[in-house]
């Protein structure tokens, strides 16, 4: 539930956690019926996010995005192809 992974962290966590960079994040929306929230890039499914739900994207890298789900605050990785511009 902490939007930080060592590589990137939310601006709100600057000075609280160590990261290479701190970003404000950008809003995106799930554009597929069900999107797996993974514990790491290509990792194990932790939760699922449904079509139309919003996420905050903190990083995009190698086919995955590091996000925080707006509905419940959970953090993890999703396939970049499963998110798009918010409607």
C-alpha positions in Angstrom: 0.0 0.0 0.0 3.1 2.2 -0.1 3.6 3.7 -3.6 7.4 3.1 -3.7 9.6 0.4 -5.2 13.1 1.7 -4.8 13.3 2.8 -8.4 10.4 5.3 -8.0 8.2 6.7 -5.3 5.3 9.1 -4.9 6.2 12.7 -4.2 4.3 12.4 -0.9 7.0 9.9 0.3 10.0 12.1 -0.4 12.2 12.0 2.7 10.3 9.0 4.1 11.4 6.3 1.7 14.5 5.9 -0.5 14.0 6.0 -4.2 15.9 7.0 -7.3 13.2 9.5 -8.1 10.0 10.9 -6.8 7.0 11.6 -9.1 3.5 12.9 -8.7 2.0 10.1 -10.7 -0.5 10.3 -13.5 -4.1 9.1 -13.6 -5.0 6.3 -15.9 -8.0 4.0 -16.4 -8.3 0.2 -16.8 -9.3 -0.4 -20.4 -9.6 -4.3 -20.3 -12.3 -6.3 -18.6 -10.0 -7.5 -15.7 -6.4 -6.4 -15.1 -4.1 -8.4 -12.8 -2.2 -6.4 -10.2 1.1 -8.2 -9.8 3.6 -8.3 -7.0 6.4 -7.6 -9.5 6.9 -7.2 -13.2 5.7 -10.6 -14.6 5.1 -11.8 -11.1 2.3 -13.4 -9.1 -1.2 -12.0 -9.2 -2.0 -10.2 -5.9 -5.4 -8.6 -6.8 -7.4 -7.7 -9.8 -8.7 -4.3 -11.1 -11.8 -4.0 -13.1 -12.7 -2.2 -16.3 -13.2 1.6 -15.8 -11.4 1.7 -12.4 -8.7 4.4 -12.1 -5.1 3.9 -11.0 -2.2 6.3 -10.4 0.8 5.4 -12.6 4.2 6.1 -11.1 6.4 4.3 -13.6 6.3 2.6 -16.9 9.0 0.2 -17.8 9.5 -2.9 -20.1 5.8 -3.6 -20.7 4.6 -3.0 -17.1 3.4 0.0 -15.1 3.9 0.5 -11.4 0.5 1.7 -10.1 -1.7 2.4 -7.1 -5.4 1.4 -7.4 -7.7 4.3 -6.5 -10.4 2.0 -5.1 -8.5 0.3 -2.4 -5.0 1.8 -2.4 -3.1 -1.4 -3.3 0.1 -1.0 -5.2 1.7 -3.3 -7.8 2.5 -3.8 -11.4 0.1 -4.1 -14.3 0.5 -4.7 -18.1 0.9 -1.3 -19.7 -1.5 -2.5 -22.5 -4.3 -2.8 -19.9 -4.4 0.9 -19.0 -5.2 4.0 -21.0 -6.2 7.7 -20.7 -8.9 8.4 -18.1 -12.4 9.0 -19.6 
